[in-house]
Amino acid sequence: MSERLTEVVTTTDLDHHMFGLEDVIGDGVDFGDRWVAAGPHSVWVRTPFGNLDAILRLEEWDGEPDPAPDGDRGPWHDAVTVRMEYVGENESFVINQVTFGGQDSGFALSGPGCYHVRVSCRNGSKAEQAYRDVLARFDEDDWNSEACQRATAEIDIKEEFLIQFWPAGMA
């Protein structure tokens, strides 16, 4: 049975419907028709939903973890596993928020090497619908009003991503 070594929970802005976790800054990827793509030293995630932000759960495991339990926030779905090499260039992964810039994740792996990376998501469509429901209560000219901003800030449904790393060995 595998053990979780590290867990960090943080948030990110979803600029252009995406974000990246970068060990080496500027390590680009080609998504093709996928929603998760790995560069040599990064993992990028995109979402079809128009959400402004998301919760990130970042975990390191000593071996392949079992599927994550649902908990009280709904089931995980659309799990994808990719591989990347971690060199530990920075003290921790940088969350690339596209035009919003980089953000320190506070998450680093135990050491350099090749890792499997499983990305799971949940609540994207529910969160988007909650935002749409709030905006529908206001005229479009009032979407930047204090009342509308307050109402959207009170939405308790967030799109969520679980990103789990475990050693892949040499390939």
C-alpha positions as CSV (number, residue, x, y, z in Angstrom):
1,M,0.0,0.0,0.0
2,S,1.4,3.4,-1.0
3,E,1.8,6.3,1.4
4,R,1.3,10.0,0.8
5,L,4.5,11.8,1.6
6,T,3.4,15.4,1.1
7,E,0.1,17.3,0.5
8,V,-0.4,21.0,-0.3
9,V,-3.8,22.6,-0.9
10,T,-3.8,25.9,-2.7
11,T,-5.7,27.9,-5.3
12,T,-5.0,29.2,-8.8
13,D,-6.6,31.6,-11.3
14,L,-7.8,29.9,-14.5
15,D,-6.7,32.5,-17.1
16,H,-7.5,31.4,-20.6
17,H,-9.1,28.2,-19.0
18,M,-5.7,26.8,-18.0
19,F,-2.8,26.6,-15.6
20,G,0.6,24.9,-15.5
21,L,2.8,23.4,-12.8
22,E,6.4,24.2,-13.8
23,D,9.6,22.8,-12.4
24,V,11.5,24.5,-15.2
25,I,9.9,27.9,-16.1
26,G,8.8,28.4,-19.7
27,D,8.7,24.7,-20.5
28,G,5.9,24.8,-23.1
29,V,3.5,22.0,-24.1
30,D,1.2,21.1,-27.0
31,F,-2.2,20.1,-25.8
32,G,-3.5,18.7,-29.1
33,D,-7.0,17.5,-28.2
34,R,-6.2,16.6,-24.6
35,W,-7.0,18.5,-21.4
36,V,-3.7,17.4,-19.7
37,A,-0.3,17.7,-21.3
38,A,3.2,17.2,-19.9
39,G,6.3,19.0,-21.0
40,P,9.7,17.7,-20.1
41,H,9.5,19.4,-16.7
42,S,5.9,20.6,-16.4
43,V,2.3,19.6,-16.4
44,W,-0.4,21.8,-18.0
45,V,-4.2,21.5,-17.4
46,R,-7.0,23.2,-19.3
47,T,-10.7,23.2,-18.6
48,P,-13.6,23.9,-20.9
49,F,-15.4,25.8,-18.1
50,G,-15.5,29.6,-17.7
51,N,-14.5,29.5,-14.0
52,L,-12.2,32.2,-12.6
53,D,-10.3,30.1,-10.1
54,A,-9.9,26.6,-8.8
55,I,-8.6,24.6,-5.8
56,L,-5.4,22.5,-6.4
57,R,-4.6,19.5,-4.3
58,L,-1.0,18.6,-4.9
59,E,0.3,15.2,-3.5
60,E,3.5,13.2,-3.6
61,W,3.3,9.5,-3.0
62,D,5.9,6.8,-2.6
63,G,4.1,4.5,-5.0
64,E,0.9,4.6,-7.2
65,P,-1.9,5.8,-5.0
66,D,-5.4,4.2,-4.9
67,P,-8.1,6.3,-6.6
68,A,-9.0,9.3,-4.4
69,P,-12.1,8.9,-2.3
70,D,-15.0,11.2,-3.2
71,G,-15.1,12.9,0.2
72,D,-18.0,15.4,0.6
73,R,-17.2,17.5,-2.5
74,G,-18.4,15.0,-5.2
75,P,-16.7,12.3,-7.3
76,W,-13.4,12.8,-9.1
77,H,-13.6,12.2,-12.8
78,D,-11.6,12.4,-16.0
79,A,-8.4,11.1,-14.5
80,V,-5.4,11.3,-16.8
81,T,-1.8,10.0,-16.1
82,V,1.3,11.5,-17.8
83,R,5.0,11.4,-17.1
84,M,7.5,14.2,-16.4
85,E,11.0,14.7,-15.2
86,Y,11.5,16.7,-12.0
87,V,14.9,18.4,-11.7
88,G,14.1,20.6,-8.7
89,E,15.2,23.8,-10.4
90,N,13.2,25.9,-8.0
91,E,12.4,25.5,-4.3
92,S,8.9,24.5,-5.3
93,F,6.7,24.2,-8.4
94,V,5.6,27.5,-9.9
95,I,1.9,27.7,-10.8
96,N,1.9,29.4,-14.2
97,Q,-1.4,31.4,-14.4
98,V,-0.7,32.5,-18.0
99,T,-1.2,36.3,-18.1
100,F,-1.8,36.5,-14.3
101,G,1.8,35.3,-13.9
102,G,3.6,32.8,-11.7
103,Q,2.6,31.8,-8.2
104,D,4.6,29.8,-5.7
105,S,2.8,26.5,-5.0
106,G,4.6,25.7,-1.8
107,F,4.9,22.1,-3.2
108,A,8.1,20.3,-4.1
109,L,9.0,16.7,-4.7
110,S,11.4,14.7,-2.5
111,G,14.1,14.6,-5.2
112,P,14.9,14.6,-8.8
113,G,13.7,11.9,-11.1
114,C,11.0,10.7,-13.5
115,Y,7.5,10.8,-12.1
116,H,4.0,9.6,-13.0
117,V,1.5,12.5,-12.6
118,R,-2.2,11.7,-12.3
119,V,-4.6,14.7,-12.8
120,S,-8.2,14.3,-11.7
121,C,-10.9,17.0,-11.7
122,R,-14.3,17.7,-10.4
123,N,-17.0,20.3,-10.0
124,G,-16.2,22.3,-13.2
125,S,-19.7,22.4,-14.6
126,K,-21.3,22.9,-11.2
127,A,-19.0,25.9,-10.4
128,E,-19.6,27.4,-13.9
129,Q,-23.4,27.1,-13.4
130,A,-23.2,28.7,-10.0
131,Y,-21.4,31.7,-11.6
132,R,-23.9,31.9,-14.4
133,D,-26.8,31.8,-11.9
134,V,-25.3,34.8,-10.0
135,L,-24.6,36.8,-13.2
136,A,-28.2,36.1,-14.4
137,R,-29.5,38.1,-11.3
138,F,-27.7,41.2,-12.6
139,D,-27.8,43.3,-15.7
140,E,-24.6,42.9,-17.7
141,D,-23.7,46.5,-17.0
142,D,-23.7,45.7,-13.3
143,W,-21.4,42.6,-13.4
144,N,-18.5,44.7,-12.1
145,S,-20.6,46.2,-9.3
146,E,-19.8,45.6,-5.7
147,A,-23.0,43.7,-5.2
148,C,-22.3,41.3,-8.0
149,Q,-18.7,40.8,-6.9
150,R,-19.9,40.1,-3.4
151,A,-22.4,37.5,-4.7
152,T,-19.8,35.7,-6.8
153,A,-17.4,35.7,-3.9
154,E,-20.0,33.8,-1.8
155,I,-20.2,30.9,-4.3
156,D,-19.0,27.9,-2.3
157,I,-18.6,25.5,-5.3
158,K,-15.1,25.5,-6.8
159,E,-13.6,23.6,-9.7
160,E,-11.0,21.3,-8.2
161,F,-7.9,19.5,-9.4
162,L,-6.1,16.6,-7.7
163,I,-2.5,16.2,-9.0
164,Q,-0.7,13.2,-7.6
165,F,3.0,12.4,-8.2
166,W,4.8,9.1,-7.7
167,P,8.2,7.7,-8.9
168,A,8.2,6.3,-12.4
169,G,11.6,4.8,-12.4
170,M,13.9,5.1,-15.3
171,A,12.5,4.9,-18.9
